[in-house]
Amino acid sequence: MHTVSTTDRDLTVGSKLGEIIQNPAERTNFLENPETTLAELGLATDVKIYADTADKVHLIIPAEVDEARVAAGDETYFEELGRLALAGCHYEEMPD
């Protein structure tokens, strides 16, 4: 059985990033200067930041895939991959 665990640090970082992307001024600053924000959060700064818009969403392809679970037809794993790949790019209503 495969278990995904979330650490307190992950929750803290996720919460802070959530606050940033919901505040228009902080979101703009983050998109223009991601290295500063990422460094403040103790995260790697050598990443690319992509922001979905009403005209474009980004599909994330995981760096590693468990081939044994794919070969076994593990539906739970497929759901997990789907959540990772789609992240926040599914909208019931398109943003402005």
N, C-alpha and C positions, 0 to 999 in steps of 0.2 A: 504494500500500500504506500502511496506517495502522499506525503503531507507537506503542505506549504505553511510555514510559520512566519509570523510577523513579530519583529522585535519592538520594544518600546522606542528605540531610536528610529526605526522605520515609521512608526506611527507619528512621532514628533516631526520628522522631516516631511512626511506626507501632509500633516496638518498645516505646517508652515507653507508648503508649496500651494496647498489649497487656498490659504488666505491670500497669498500673492496673486494667484491667477484670477481670483474673484474681485480684486481691487483694480479698477482700470489703470490707475497711475502706476501701481506696483507691477502690474502685468506688463505694461509698456516698458518700464525700466528693466524688468527681468529679460524681456525679449531683446532689448538693445544691449544689455550688459549681463549676460547670463553667468559669466565667469565669477563676477563679484558675488552674486547671490549664492551660487553653488558653493563657492569657497566659504562663505559665511555659515553655510549649513554643514560644512565638513564633507562635501561631496566632491567627486572628481570634476574638474573643470574642462576636461578634454572631450566633451560631448556636444552633439548638435541638438539644438532646441528647435522643434517645429511646432507651430501653433496652427490648429485647425481654424478654418474660416467657413463662412457659409458656402463658399465656392470650392473649397478643397479640404479634404480630410486625409490623414496619414494613417496608413496601415503599417503596424510594426511587426517585423518578422523576427521572431526570437533567434538569438545567436546560436543556441543549442536546442536540439530536439531529441527526445529520448526515442531512438529508433525502435527499441524493443517494445515500448508501449504502443507506438504507432503500428508495428507489425502485429501486435496482439489485438488490435482493434479496441483499445482502451477508450471507451466513450468519455469517461471522466477526464482523461488526459486531453482529449480533443476539445472538450468544453473549456478546460484550463487554457489551452493554446489559443482558443478563440477569444477568451477574455483578455489574454495578454496582447494579442494582435490588434484587437479592436479598441481596447482601452476606452477612451472617451469619444470615439469618432462615430458613434451611433446616436442620432438625434431623432426624437419623436417629432420635434418641431425644429426647423433649422434656425440657428442663431442669426441675429441681425448682422 
